[in-house]
């Protein structure tokens, strides 16, 4: 009879032979044949039940060791720049082993979040347990879930925080990472979705209490994958920077340059000055922080800035593109401090037309850091102690130049949207104190016009010199979107010209019709929604919204990577390259080679930030309104879908959902062409633009969702239908179709009239 090995002998053999450890391999190694295989099978099952071995696809593994080939996810570089990785499946009771990724020259460039199949080599006597050697990249990313963990007897469930999520996820006990009920967790899909039951997920990270005041922006940061911590090497590189010298720079310190920003601005990357010309024209200076001097191509700072693409702004925090040592210090144009800049001098004629421009790499010293409110008060004749000495040298010349630009803008007719900006004010502990709308002053518009002109000058300069750059592109809206806008306009009693090439002037006429009416905000918002989304591209396709043939972003390199590329292009075009280390800080061959990739990437990071900022605002508004559930509110219908209507509330500007189940007692037929819900019994028509009174029935801060109940439509209670509509074919449904056809015919007659 063959000697059956002990459990310890089996364990030792499995550890020594990670590549050949199936039951068949074990039997062969110990010479086990015939009926003795039954005893071996029993021993293996006992080892598996005791947790000493784990069976994966007919192979047995020591759960306290990693298999020789495993899937890893790379972590952020540590302070020394080394890349470590975490195994995606760790079943051991002990701490997860530390894995060092050691790339070879032939391996592709990899970074945080990348997943690879790697061959594992045990490391002895080191502060890590394994070294990983690249085999191949795994492109398919599993679904990521952000949600609330609900603990159960065996594992638990994750309730996603996304408003659009339609499914919970099941978590096995050994995939929960110790998560407690009510915790916010980040998880990932743990296998293919089956036809039956909840899909499986494994917890990747525990994020704490979702109801904590400052968790709101943290949720958005994790949900949208925004990098919010700088690797030590990047921070060290930023903190090691020294102020730029005067070498190779023009001395602009005698100019009366000032910064004008929000009172709570965290950085100052642009300064302005103006001089009045004898012919009634003006000279405008726009000076922008010379970020390119500090963030050199190919540096750790540059790679991190590229990855982030832009800064992201939340009510309680900023996730900056650059570390604070640069964004809040060396690159911020503080009052009374010498700062390196790239500046453009632009001359306007008496009609406000730009007749010339030239760029300078220089050194400036800000005369003052003003808020919009301060600058506006000074221009209105109410200066304070800081602005009184600046009236003749700063304020009057700036407002003279702004008057010229305003006249030129009126002739150009860019899209003239007037959308109030919400301001969420927080208490010291991070709770919502109030929700208001920011007041807009001429000081805001002045800075906007100066920045637009400087951006135009940068695009024109680089195009004239035939240098590569990134344009800011905004294409014309599609015909379908303009038709939808026209429907909303007509439903609100306005007209939008048809049958001609669309120009921004046509849209401005519509906006002017709505100005001062109850439909003002609705028409502005609907017009904005009809626009295409702006993006970055190496080719110039113009900017429809600004009515400009050529446009680039030049004025915010602290917070946008696109502007840094334009700065580098200007440096190369003017031969300003070189500096403290003799290396060029202009546009590198690598920058040029990946210009298209950069354009796509930063367009995506911009949208990511916008979505995160919007979601955060929704959650703060839901938290603010959570104590007012049951309260009646007024608003206007801003959108119609098959499942209900979206209501923009007057007081806060928050958007809530009015589900069809909360509307009357009848079936409502949805018509996508007219954006209308029509009652089958009463003929009640619900459409975009109508005034409503609603009751807030639910506010969920963790998702940002608001649910409403309809009380009045256009000041009247809804007529009651005979019963809740049933989803089947019946005579009423045919009657509804006839009514819809009549609604369409009536609208067509109004359009022709």
VOGU-3710 file (C-alpha; in Angstrom, 3 decimals, decimal comma):
1> xxxxxxxxxx> 0,000/0,000/0,000  1,274/3,470/-0,879  2,292/5,672/2,058  -0,273/8,503/2,283  1,470/11,841/3,001  0,649/13,835/6,105  -1,170/17,152/5,889  2,083/18,996/6,617  3,877/17,150/3,796  1,096/18,160/1,382
11> xxxxxxxxxx> 1,308/21,794/2,557  5,101/21,852/2,114  4,861/20,389/-1,391  2,168/22,875/-2,488  4,350/25,758/-1,229  7,378/24,447/-3,173  5,441/23,792/-6,406  3,093/26,766/-6,996  2,854/26,048/-10,727  1,859/22,387/-10,474
21> xxxxxxxxxx> -0,507/21,817/-7,583  -3,671/20,201/-8,851  -4,935/17,026/-7,192  -3,456/15,052/-10,068  -0,043/16,721/-9,610  -0,069/15,984/-5,861  -1,042/12,359/-6,416  1,723/11,917/-8,982  4,328/13,514/-6,706  3,578/11,097/-3,856
31> xxxxxxxxxx> 2,978/8,058/-6,085  -0,661/7,732/-5,053  -2,755/5,533/-7,315  -6,077/3,713/-7,423  -8,212/3,627/-4,302  -5,626/5,646/-2,338  -6,772/8,693/-4,285  -9,958/8,637/-2,150  -7,880/9,153/1,022  -5,890/11,967/-0,664
41> xxxxxxxxxx> -9,131/13,648/-1,696  -10,345/13,454/1,926  -7,130/15,076/3,228  -7,330/17,872/0,667  -10,947/18,588/1,601  -10,007/18,764/5,278  -7,141/21,170/4,535  -9,532/23,269/2,476  -12,164/23,256/5,240  -9,529/24,267/7,812
51> xxxxxxxxxx> -8,471/27,200/5,626  -4,943/25,852/5,173  -5,403/25,357/1,430  -7,618/27,132/-1,066  -8,948/25,464/-4,160  -9,077/27,582/-7,285  -10,020/25,960/-10,578  -8,827/22,480/-9,552  -5,573/23,799/-8,048  -4,676/23,952/-4,371
61> xxxxxxxxxx> -2,894/27,021/-2,974  -1,534/28,051/0,400  -3,947/30,929/1,279  -1,121/32,713/3,149  0,937/32,897/-0,057  0,340/34,415/-3,467  0,220/32,163/-6,516  3,191/32,353/-8,851  1,075/34,230/-11,392  -1,482/36,715/-10,123
71> xxxxxxxxxx> -3,359/39,865/-11,005  -2,092/43,079/-9,366  -3,246/46,669/-9,204  -0,450/49,241/-9,082  -0,486/51,772/-6,254  0,747/55,363/-6,237  4,564/55,724/-6,135  5,937/56,039/-2,615  8,249/58,810/-1,421  11,239/57,227/-3,184
81> xxxxxxxxxx> 9,363/56,713/-6,446  9,042/52,914/-6,080  5,884/51,301/-7,417  4,143/48,838/-5,146  1,065/46,780/-5,987  -1,776/45,026/-4,231  -3,012/41,564/-5,175  -6,667/41,714/-6,165  -7,492/38,471/-4,375  -6,021/37,832/-0,941
91> xxxxxxxxxx> -7,657/35,128/1,159  -5,136/34,802/3,956  -5,794/35,586/7,610  -2,528/37,486/7,959  -1,782/40,956/6,566  -1,796/41,337/2,811  1,760/40,822/1,508  3,692/43,833/0,196  4,543/43,512/-3,491  7,234/45,572/-5,252
101> xxxxxxxxxx> 6,779/46,009/-8,990  10,172/45,950/-10,714  9,761/47,078/-14,331  12,204/46,252/-17,106  13,129/48,646/-19,922  10,936/46,743/-22,349  7,840/47,001/-20,114  5,157/49,592/-20,985  4,790/52,745/-18,923  2,449/51,958/-16,037
111> xxxxxxxxxx> 1,011/54,010/-13,208  -1,417/54,032/-10,305  -4,596/52,078/-11,010  -3,182/50,014/-13,894  -3,810/46,282/-13,657  -1,309/43,676/-14,763  -0,835/39,942/-14,829  2,492/39,415/-13,084  4,870/36,600/-12,181  5,597/36,594/-8,461
121> xxxxxxxxxx> 9,032/35,977/-6,949  9,323/35,652/-3,178  11,685/38,187/-1,609  13,536/37,271/1,566  15,127/39,722/3,967  13,394/42,770/2,437  10,616/45,073/3,688  8,371/43,534/1,038  7,405/39,895/0,521  7,281/39,611/-3,279
131> xxxxxxxxxx> 8,720/41,130/-6,420  6,405/41,276/-9,425  7,583/40,889/-13,037  5,315/42,171/-15,805  3,634/39,604/-18,058  0,801/41,549/-19,697  -1,520/44,474/-19,091  -5,167/43,823/-18,267  -7,213/46,406/-20,135  -10,706/45,507/-19,008
141> xxxxxxxxxx> -11,546/47,368/-15,807  -14,174/45,923/-13,481  -17,182/47,983/-12,532  -16,481/50,322/-9,631  -19,214/50,840/-7,048  -19,460/53,541/-4,404  -22,151/52,817/-1,866  -23,346/52,174/1,655  -22,454/48,798/3,160  -25,255/46,908/4,917
151> xxxxxxxxxx> -23,941/44,048/7,031  -25,746/40,723/6,998  -25,230/37,302/8,587  -23,069/36,128/5,701  -21,255/39,124/4,261  -23,507/41,982/3,260  -24,934/44,203/0,552  -23,826/47,484/-1,016  -26,490/50,078/-1,796  -25,020/52,317/-4,541
161> xxxxxxxxxx> -25,182/56,068/-3,990  -25,650/56,839/-7,692  -29,125/58,190/-8,343  -29,325/56,147/-11,542  -28,211/52,834/-10,018  -30,862/50,151/-10,315  -29,248/47,265/-8,458  -27,666/46,464/-5,130  -24,541/44,294/-4,906  -23,885/41,238/-2,739
171> xxxxxxxxxx> -20,605/40,948/-0,823  -19,236/37,672/0,501  -17,936/37,698/4,072  -14,290/37,300/3,021  -14,631/40,180/0,535  -16,001/42,736/3,024  -12,594/43,910/4,371  -14,171/44,332/7,807  -16,671/46,964/6,627  -19,339/47,913/9,163
181> xxxxxxxxxx> -23,012/48,625/8,541  -23,642/52,172/7,382  -20,079/52,763/6,186  -19,340/54,309/2,827  -17,241/51,860/0,811  -15,651/51,660/-2,586  -16,001/48,260/-4,190  -15,511/46,539/-7,507  -17,313/43,840/-9,410  -16,179/40,397/-8,268
191> xxxxxxxxxx> -17,223/38,282/-11,215  -19,615/38,219/-14,149  -23,198/39,244/-13,569  -25,543/36,298/-13,523  -29,136/36,148/-14,647  -30,396/35,407/-11,155  -29,639/37,109/-7,853  -27,598/40,167/-6,997  -24,217/40,684/-8,696  -21,115/40,094/-6,588
201> xxxxxxxxxx> -18,718/42,805/-5,410  -15,618/43,001/-3,215  -14,845/45,955/-0,951  -11,695/47,769/-2,036  -11,651/50,691/0,417  -13,586/51,782/3,502  -14,326/55,525/3,469  -16,077/56,054/6,802  -19,310/57,757/7,800  -21,168/59,122/4,734
211> xxxxxxxxxx> -23,214/61,497/6,871  -20,155/63,341/8,204  -20,352/67,000/7,085  -17,191/66,963/4,993  -17,895/63,595/3,372  -19,939/65,216/0,595  -17,012/66,259/-1,591  -15,063/63,151/-0,552  -17,851/61,018/-2,020  -17,576/62,864/-5,348
221> xxxxxxxxxx> -13,780/62,595/-5,352  -13,932/58,806/-4,986  -16,993/58,340/-7,166  -15,373/60,100/-10,131  -11,830/58,872/-9,530  -10,256/62,301/-9,011  -6,659/62,044/-7,685  -6,634/64,024/-4,435  -3,263/63,210/-2,884  0,095/64,167/-4,348
231> xxxxxxxxxx> 2,860/61,536/-4,362  5,724/62,497/-2,060  8,097/62,929/-4,998  5,780/65,501/-6,610  5,367/67,477/-3,380  9,124/67,415/-2,762  9,787/68,651/-6,290  7,339/71,536/-5,824  8,749/72,530/-2,440  12,297/72,512/-3,817
241> xxxxxxxxxx> 11,504/75,214/-6,400  13,131/78,642/-6,018  11,653/81,987/-7,153  12,432/82,827/-10,777  15,187/85,359/-11,419  15,173/88,358/-13,788  17,439/86,542/-16,243  15,891/86,703/-19,736  12,836/88,619/-18,497  11,353/92,034/-19,187
251> xxxxxxxxxx> 10,893/94,238/-16,138  7,136/94,870/-15,855  7,200/95,905/-12,198  6,374/99,544/-12,977  3,021/98,579/-14,537  -0,099/99,201/-12,431  -1,112/95,537/-12,458  -3,705/94,263/-9,967  -5,529/90,979/-9,410  -9,341/90,947/-9,167
261> xxxxxxxxxx> -10,820/87,709/-7,867  -13,580/86,330/-5,621  -13,135/87,319/-1,983  -12,455/83,668/-1,098  -10,060/82,993/-4,007  -7,437/80,382/-3,223  -4,982/81,473/-5,922  -4,325/84,490/-8,162  -3,075/83,492/-11,612  -4,007/86,588/-13,649
271> xxxxxxxxxx> -3,394/90,324/-13,251  -4,683/93,225/-15,370  -3,793/96,838/-16,124  -4,919/99,452/-18,645  -3,811/102,802/-20,047  -6,077/105,320/-21,797  -4,848/106,450/-25,241  -5,227/110,024/-26,519  -7,366/108,863/-29,461  -9,892/107,300/-27,080
281> xxxxxxxxxx> -8,473/103,817/-27,426  -6,660/101,878/-24,737  -3,727/99,612/-24,021  -4,574/96,492/-22,022  -2,081/94,334/-20,166  -2,937/90,790/-19,049  -0,195/89,067/-17,048  -0,424/85,341/-16,289  1,638/83,321/-13,805  4,633/81,709/-15,552
291> xxxxxxxxxx> 3,845/78,168/-14,432  5,969/76,711/-17,266  9,113/77,984/-15,538  8,442/75,648/-12,596  6,629/72,726/-14,248  9,081/71,402/-16,810  8,166/68,826/-19,497  8,715/65,263/-18,321  9,130/66,158/-14,641  7,184/64,487/-11,840
301> xxxxxxxxxx> 5,208/67,737/-11,464  4,369/67,672/-15,161  3,237/64,039/-15,176  0,989/64,596/-12,161  -0,473/67,814/-13,640  -1,198/65,991/-16,910  -2,904/63,162/-15,035  -5,163/65,572/-13,128  -5,790/67,777/-16,179  -7,285/70,594/-14,115
311> xxxxxxxxxx> -8,194/71,662/-10,602  -11,569/70,662/-9,170  -13,494/73,074/-6,947  -15,901/72,106/-4,162  -17,617/74,309/-1,558  -15,351/72,961/1,202  -12,115/72,191/-0,608  -10,088/72,383/-3,804  -8,370/69,433/-5,436  -5,604/71,396/-7,163
321> xxxxxxxxxx> -3,707/70,518/-10,325  -0,451/71,678/-8,725  0,821/71,320/-5,131  0,208/74,205/-2,759  3,856/75,303/-2,823  3,228/76,407/-6,422  -0,518/77,049/-6,704  -0,775/79,144/-3,532  2,744/80,568/-3,407  5,335/80,805/-6,192
331> xxxxxxxxxx> 2,770/80,864/-9,034  0,212/83,024/-7,225  0,437/86,741/-8,015  0,388/88,015/-4,436  0,240/91,700/-3,693  3,679/93,300/-3,283  5,593/90,173/-4,378  7,802/89,862/-7,477  6,322/87,117/-9,637  7,364/85,583/-12,971
341> xxxxxxxxxx> 4,710/86,004/-15,678  3,974/85,685/-19,358  2,137/88,880/-20,304  0,385/90,170/-23,396  0,084/93,860/-24,299  -2,957/94,571/-26,501  -3,861/97,877/-28,100  -7,512/98,794/-28,788  -8,783/101,498/-31,103  -11,590/103,863/-30,092
351> xxxxxxxxxx> -14,156/101,292/-31,328  -12,805/98,541/-29,083  -11,158/96,530/-31,872  -7,840/94,877/-31,082  -5,343/96,369/-33,549  -2,120/94,809/-32,236  -0,662/92,601/-29,545  2,744/91,399/-28,367  3,861/88,910/-25,732  6,495/89,307/-23,016
361> xxxxxxxxxx> 8,182/87,001/-20,559  8,649/89,215/-17,562  8,591/89,960/-13,869  5,653/91,837/-12,285  4,721/93,128/-8,844  0,990/93,368/-8,055  -0,191/96,740/-6,757  -3,170/95,149/-4,999  -5,207/91,954/-4,595  -8,796/93,137/-4,952
371> xxxxxxxxxx> -12,111/91,341/-4,644  -14,825/91,843/-7,254  -16,897/93,697/-4,669  -14,010/96,073/-3,868  -13,254/96,862/-7,488  -16,939/97,422/-8,305  -17,478/99,699/-5,312  -14,454/101,780/-6,333  -15,738/102,072/-9,907  -19,146/103,146/-8,541
381> xxxxxxxxxx> -17,526/105,960/-6,552  -17,294/104,211/-3,169  -13,610/103,318/-2,765  -12,192/101,917/0,459  -8,781/102,591/1,966  -7,112/100,090/-0,372  -8,738/101,228/-3,629  -8,829/105,017/-3,070  -5,180/105,520/-4,157  -5,829/103,355/-7,260
391> xxxxxxxxxx> -8,763/105,291/-8,770  -6,800/107,275/-11,377  -4,034/104,768/-12,149  -6,007/101,492/-12,038  -9,803/101,698/-11,748  -10,646/104,442/-14,286  -8,340/103,056/-17,036  -9,695/99,528/-16,514  -13,331/100,626/-16,793  -12,540/102,779/-19,838
401> xxxxxxxxxx> -11,024/99,740/-21,576  -13,977/97,603/-20,495  -16,387/100,100/-22,102  -14,530/99,661/-25,401  -14,596/95,869/-25,163  -18,290/95,897/-24,283  -19,043/97,867/-27,481  -16,970/95,407/-29,527  -18,748/92,493/-27,870  -22,145/93,947/-28,777
411> xxxxxxxxxx> -21,109/94,034/-32,441  -19,676/90,499/-32,317  -22,783/89,069/-30,606  -21,375/86,140/-28,612  -23,954/83,997/-26,843  -25,254/86,190/-24,029  -26,356/83,696/-21,390  -27,181/85,056/-17,950  -27,218/82,135/-15,535  -27,124/82,815/-11,801
421> xxxxxxxxxx> -24,285/81,053/-10,018  -25,198/79,301/-6,793  -23,091/79,931/-3,717  -23,258/77,306/-0,994  -22,081/78,731/2,312  -20,881/76,252/4,939  -20,542/76,497/8,691  -17,190/75,951/10,401  -17,943/72,235/10,799  -18,902/71,804/7,134
431> xxxxxxxxxx> -22,693/71,880/7,288  -24,788/73,950/4,863  -25,525/77,364/6,334  -27,241/78,969/3,347  -27,771/78,677/-0,396  -27,684/81,948/-2,320  -27,022/83,189/-5,813  -23,807/85,110/-6,431  -24,319/88,703/-7,479  -22,682/89,508/-10,824
441> xxxxxxxxxx> -20,976/92,872/-11,263  -19,393/94,689/-14,174  -16,121/93,783/-12,433  -16,822/90,116/-13,259  -17,575/90,962/-16,887  -14,484/93,164/-17,141  -12,179/90,325/-16,151  -14,035/87,921/-18,464  -13,617/90,275/-21,460  -9,924/90,857/-20,705
451> xxxxxxxxxx> -9,313/87,109/-20,450  -11,201/86,362/-23,679  -9,126/88,958/-25,541  -5,865/87,531/-24,156  -6,916/84,003/-25,155  -7,702/85,210/-28,677  -4,287/86,901/-28,894  -2,532/83,660/-27,843  -4,388/81,605/-30,463  -3,710/84,181/-33,190
461> xxxxxxxxxx> -0,035/84,517/-32,253  0,677/80,787/-32,377  -1,387/80,287/-35,538  0,531/83,113/-37,254  3,819/81,526/-36,249  2,512/78,097/-37,337  3,261/76,545/-33,970  1,391/73,544/-32,557  -1,057/74,315/-29,771  -4,345/73,234/-28,226
471> xxxxxxxxxx> -7,387/75,201/-29,383  -10,533/75,562/-27,325  -13,240/74,344/-29,698  -16,988/74,906/-29,467  -18,972/73,614/-32,441  -22,455/74,593/-33,556  -25,390/72,849/-31,864  -27,144/70,041/-33,717  -30,420/70,665/-35,555  -32,247/68,288/-33,203
481> xxxxxxxxxx> -31,170/70,292/-30,150  -32,146/73,582/-31,750  -35,555/72,124/-32,676  -36,014/71,060/-29,040  -35,054/74,579/-27,901  -37,552/76,034/-30,380  -40,311/73,840/-28,893  -39,551/75,115/-25,376  -39,442/78,695/-26,644  -42,816/78,377/-28,375
491> xxxxxxxxxx> -44,352/76,681/-25,332  -43,186/79,721/-23,335  -44,625/82,192/-25,837  -41,400/83,155/-27,648  -40,011/82,611/-31,142  -36,687/81,400/-32,500  -35,913/82,088/-36,149  -35,995/79,091/-38,479  -34,789/78,339/-41,983  -31,441/80,180/-41,883
501> xxxxxxxxxx> -27,870/79,539/-40,827  -27,899/79,665/-37,039  -25,890/82,442/-35,462  -25,426/83,418/-31,839  -27,332/86,630/-32,615  -30,497/84,589/-33,261  -30,180/82,956/-29,850  -29,519/86,313/-28,210  -32,803/87,637/-29,634  -34,607/84,721/-27,971
511> xxxxxxxxxx> -32,821/85,420/-24,675  -33,780/89,098/-24,948  -37,458/88,132/-25,393  -37,344/86,108/-22,184  -35,378/88,671/-20,149  -37,350/89,911/-17,161  -40,174/87,400/-17,640  -41,017/84,344/-15,558  -39,327/82,235/-18,230  -35,970/84,040/-18,100
521> xxxxxxxxxx> -33,993/81,363/-16,269  -35,729/78,502/-18,090  -34,834/79,876/-21,534  -31,248/80,536/-20,448  -30,859/77,017/-19,069  -32,521/75,379/-22,078  -30,333/77,384/-24,449  -27,251/76,260/-22,552  -28,406/72,622/-22,726  -28,853/72,890/-26,481
531> xxxxxxxxxx> -25,177/73,771/-26,929  -22,494/71,218/-27,716  -19,817/70,717/-25,090  -16,584/72,619/-25,659  -13,388/70,582/-25,892  -9,679/70,803/-26,686  -8,176/69,900/-30,053  -4,907/70,478/-31,943  -6,927/71,697/-34,950  -8,964/74,901/-35,044
541> xxxxxxxxxx> -12,708/74,472/-35,562  -13,676/77,859/-34,103  -15,721/78,817/-31,059  -19,443/79,144/-31,786  -20,521/80,402/-28,360  -18,005/83,258/-28,304  -18,473/83,972/-32,045  -14,722/83,703/-32,552  -12,734/82,122/-35,367  -9,721/81,265/-33,225
551> xxxxxxxxxx> -9,571/80,680/-29,477  -7,189/79,006/-27,000  -6,904/78,867/-23,232  -3,928/80,903/-21,995  -5,048/82,608/-18,784  -5,203/79,860/-16,093  -2,116/77,595/-16,144  -2,307/77,073/-12,364  -5,570/75,180/-12,761  -5,702/73,983/-16,407
561> xxxxxxxxxx> -3,117/71,866/-18,216  -4,321/73,206/-21,579  -3,051/76,671/-20,649  0,338/75,255/-19,651  0,651/73,729/-23,137  -0,161/77,127/-24,700  2,448/78,822/-22,458  5,071/76,305/-23,542  4,145/76,882/-27,184  4,583/80,662/-26,719
571> xxxxxxxxxx> 7,959/80,102/-25,024  9,171/77,997/-27,957  7,733/80,380/-30,552  9,551/83,375/-29,020  12,794/81,566/-28,252  12,446/82,151/-24,508  13,343/78,541/-23,584  16,043/77,680/-21,090  16,455/78,735/-17,507  17,842/77,679/-14,190
581> xxxxxxxxxx> 19,156/74,297/-15,377  19,828/75,117/-19,020  16,943/72,906/-20,156  14,128/74,229/-22,287  10,807/74,876/-20,582  9,074/75,273/-23,920  6,987/72,764/-25,844  8,954/69,497/-25,923  8,974/66,993/-28,806  7,052/64,633/-26,495
591> xxxxxxxxxx> 4,424/67,340/-25,860  3,964/67,791/-29,599  3,872/64,052/-30,296  1,069/63,438/-27,808  -0,896/66,641/-28,441  -3,974/64,750/-29,657  -3,826/62,369/-26,702  -3,452/65,302/-24,314  -6,430/67,085/-25,889  -8,657/64,036/-25,443
601> xxxxxxxxxx> -7,410/63,371/-21,922  -7,879/66,897/-20,542  -11,286/67,208/-22,206  -12,270/64,091/-20,256  -10,777/65,302/-16,951  -12,653/68,593/-17,376  -15,945/66,721/-17,768  -15,040/64,524/-14,803  -14,528/67,603/-12,626  -17,742/69,212/-13,835
611> xxxxxxxxxx> -19,702/66,056/-12,996  -18,085/65,813/-9,549  -18,790/69,477/-8,795  -22,405/69,120/-9,967  -22,975/65,974/-7,903  -21,510/67,656/-4,832  -23,824/70,653/-5,258  -26,806/68,288/-5,558  -25,827/66,508/-2,342  -25,311/69,733/-0,419
621> xxxxxxxxxx> -28,692/70,996/-1,603  -30,358/67,724/-0,584  -28,719/67,996/2,857  -29,901/71,593/3,140  -33,481/70,629/2,262  -33,601/67,387/4,270  -35,099/69,220/7,270  -37,837/70,669/5,069  -39,457/67,446/3,864  -43,200/68,028/3,749
631> xxxxxxxxxx> -42,796/71,708/2,878  -44,594/73,246/-0,102  -42,361/74,921/-2,696  -42,763/76,656/-6,034  -40,816/76,019/-9,193  -40,942/75,513/-12,927  -40,869/72,377/-15,069  -37,419/72,201/-16,679  -37,610/68,790/-18,334  -40,012/65,984/-19,233
641> xxxxxxxxxx> -39,253/62,269/-19,436  -41,350/59,127/-19,730  -41,026/58,506/-15,975  -41,902/62,022/-14,845  -40,889/65,673/-14,845  -37,881/67,602/-13,534  -38,666/70,696/-11,481  -36,259/73,573/-10,847  -37,152/75,018/-7,454  -37,307/78,805/-7,182
651> xxxxxxxxxx> -35,654/79,361/-3,822  -32,503/77,264/-4,194  -32,318/76,434/-7,890  -32,218/72,756/-6,928  -33,564/70,185/-9,382  -36,103/67,656/-8,116  -37,876/64,728/-9,716  -41,661/64,610/-9,940  -42,409/60,901/-10,592  -45,508/60,130/-12,635
661> xxxxxxxxxx> -46,886/58,181/-9,694  -47,210/61,508/-7,872  -49,203/63,146/-10,703  -52,978/62,876/-10,600  -54,970/59,650/-10,833  -54,739/58,776/-14,508  -52,452/57,420/-17,180  -50,103/60,015/-18,743  -48,847/59,532/-22,272  -45,326/60,797/-23,013
671> xxxxxxxxxx> -44,630/62,450/-26,346  -40,868/62,990/-26,907  -41,373/65,311/-29,896  -43,348/67,910/-27,978  -41,785/67,129/-24,571  -45,291/66,672/-23,203  -47,184/64,433/-20,776  -50,893/64,226/-21,616  -53,529/62,792/-19,278  -55,620/60,009/-20,784
681> xxxxxxxxxx> -58,791/60,873/-18,817  -58,734/64,626/-18,337  -56,497/65,791/-21,203  -54,242/67,583/-18,696  -51,103/68,730/-20,509  -47,826/68,901/-18,600  -44,998/70,570/-20,489  -41,687/72,369/-20,057  -41,946/75,895/-18,688  -45,133/75,499/-16,630
691> xxxxxxxxxx> -45,260/76,904/-13,098  -45,901/74,362/-10,345  -46,429/74,127/-6,620  -44,975/70,936/-5,179  -44,415/69,245/-1,856  -40,954/67,898/-1,009  -41,514/64,244/-0,118  -37,927/62,984/0,075  -34,401/64,443/0,242  -31,494/61,977/0,252
701> xxxxxxxxxx> -28,175/63,734/0,923  -26,035/60,702/0,141  -27,353/60,569/-3,454  -28,414/64,195/-3,885  -31,890/63,050/-4,899  -35,031/65,158/-4,319  -38,508/63,676/-4,837  -41,549/65,916/-5,237  -45,335/65,619/-5,226  -47,387/67,842/-7,551
711> xxxxxxxxxx> -49,971/70,045/-5,820  -50,772/72,740/-8,409  -50,132/73,219/-12,107  -50,217/76,833/-13,328  -51,932/77,831/-10,081  -54,676/75,201/-10,282  -55,144/71,813/-8,652  -55,016/68,874/-11,049  -58,356/67,435/-12,150  -58,807/63,895/-10,910
721> xxxxxxxxxx> -58,922/61,071/-13,432  -61,157/58,067/-12,944  -58,385/55,822/-11,692  -54,701/55,222/-11,878  -53,957/54,416/-15,483  -53,102/50,850/-16,420  -50,547/50,072/-19,033  -52,696/48,324/-21,606  -54,432/49,263/-24,817  -57,827/50,811/-24,138
731> xxxxxxxxxx> -60,133/53,433/-25,671  -58,711/56,169/-23,483  -55,233/55,460/-24,874  -56,526/56,006/-28,403  -58,226/59,209/-27,269  -54,915/60,378/-25,859  -53,214/59,736/-29,194  -55,837/61,886/-30,904  -55,347/64,671/-28,387  -51,591/64,539/-28,879
741> xxxxxxxxxx> -52,055/64,819/-32,619  -54,220/67,891/-32,077  -51,587/69,418/-29,766  -48,977/68,939/-32,503  -51,252/70,454/-35,143  -51,980/73,457/-32,912  -48,295/74,051/-32,346  -47,584/73,765/-36,040  -50,293/76,388/-36,741  -48,737/78,704/-34,141
751> xxx> -45,321/78,324/-35,770  -46,670/79,168/-39,212  -48,578/82,102/-37,796
//
